[in-house]
Amino acid sequence: MTPIILIDSLIAFVEMAVVNFELQSNNPDIKKAPQVLGGYLDEKKPGPKQDPPDFPYVIIRYLEDDDQQDGNNAKVRIMAGTYSEDAKDGWRDAMNVITRIKQALLKQGIIGGCFRVEKPIKTELPEEQPYPEWVALMTISVVMPQIYEEGGYQSDLEN
């Protein structure tokens, strides 16, 4: 299985985990669930021209994978971005989103029928925040299905 299939499976899973949120966007007239994207946010446009508004969002970003004899592990970063002009409690929305995703991942365990999320799961709320935008991060390790040799050197030795 490829990292792209992993990210697509995580997007579908996270969309279901955050669908019931109703959070303030960076457009004062709109509250909505976070949009879930793979990789990166789309091109940044001025607030009134954003359709849909950038915030709130969840970005699922592939970082790396490591093929070993005993398995194939991938690292994925999940970023939750929210918008709040509340300087004291604005961070809570981002943490609520990332915590909901973490709980769903721990409860499910297997994503997309073949990707296993492993502990530890690292959650982070960076000290520096781009007020009035708030960001929380999570890094997960995922065991991906391993690809096995079908022929070549080893099978030639056996014949």
N, C-alpha and C positions, 0 to 999 in steps of 0.2 A: 504494500500500500504506500502511496506517495504522501509526502507532506501536504500537498494540495488537497487531497481527499481528507486528511486529518483536519486541516483548517476549515474546510467546507462542513465537515461533520460537527465541529465545535461551534461554528456559526449557527447552524440549525438548532443545536442543543441550547446554546445561550439565548437565542431569540425566545425560546419557550420559557426559559428561566426568568427573563426580565419583562415579559409581555404585560404583566399587571402593574408595573410601575407607572405612575403619572407624575413626572418631574417637570420642573420649570425648564424651559428652553432659553436660549439667548434671544428669543423673541418674546417680549413680555405678554403677548396675547395667546401664547401656545404652551400647553402642558402636554407631555407625551411620554411614551415609553422610550428607552434608549434605542437608537438605531444600532444595529450590530454589523460591523464591517470587518472584512479580512484585510490585513496589511496596514493600510493607512487611511486617514480621512481624505475625502475628496478635496479638490482645490478650494482654498479658503476664499469666501466672498464676503463683502460687507453685509452686516446683519440683516437689513431689510431684503436683500437679494438671495438669502439662503432659503432654499426650498428643497428638502425640509431643512429646518435649522440644524446647525452642527451639533448643538448640545441638546439633550444628553446623548452620549454615545458609549459604545463598547467596541474596542478594537481588539481583534485577535491576531497576534503577530507571531509567525514562525520565527524562531531564533536560530536553532541548529538541530542536527541529529548526529548520533554516534552509533555506527554499526560495529558491534562486537560479536565474538563467537557465540555468546550466550543470549544475544538479543539486540534489538534496535530501539534506541531511546531517543525521543525528541524533546526539546525544550520549547515551550510556548509561553509568550507573555500575553496576559489579558489586561487591558487598560480600560478603566471606567472613568469617563469624563462627565462632570455635571456642572450646572451653572446656578449660582446663588449669590445674591448681593448681601446675604447675611454673613458678616465677617466672623461672627462667633461660632455659628453652627453650620455653615455652608458645607464643610467637609463631610458632614454626616451622610449626605445623599450619596456621594461617591463611595463611601465605606459601606453603606447599605447595599448598593448595587454589587460591589465586589464580594461582599459576604453572602449575598443570595446566590451568586454564581458558584462560590466555593462550596456552599452547603449542597447545592444541586449536584455538583461534580462528585462530592464525597458520597452522596446518597446513591447515585447512579453507578459510579465505578467504571463501567464500560460505555464508551461513546461510539456511536456509529457501528455497533456490532463487533468491533475488532480493536478498538484503541482503549487501552487500560490506563487510567490516571493513577499515578503512584504518589505516595507521600515521600518526602515532605512537600507541602504546598506552601510557598512563601507569599505572604501578603504584605504590602507596604503602602504607607501613606507618606509620600515625600514631605519633608519639612518645608521646603520652598513650594508654594502654590501660586499659580498665576491668577490671583483674585481678579474678578469674581468667578473664575473657572477653577474647578477642583478636580484633582486626579487621584485615583487609587490604583495600585498595580498588584498583579498576582503573577507569579511564575510557577508553571506546572511542568512536571515530567510525565511524559506519555510513552508507554511501551507500544511500539508499532509492530504489526506482523512482520516476521522475518522472511526474507527471500532465501530460498534454498537452491543450491546448484542442481541443475537437471542433467548435466552431462559434463563433458570436458575431461580433465585430467583424472579425477577420481574414478569416474565410470569407465574410462579406458583401462585403468589398472585392474578393475574387477572383471573385465571381459577377456 
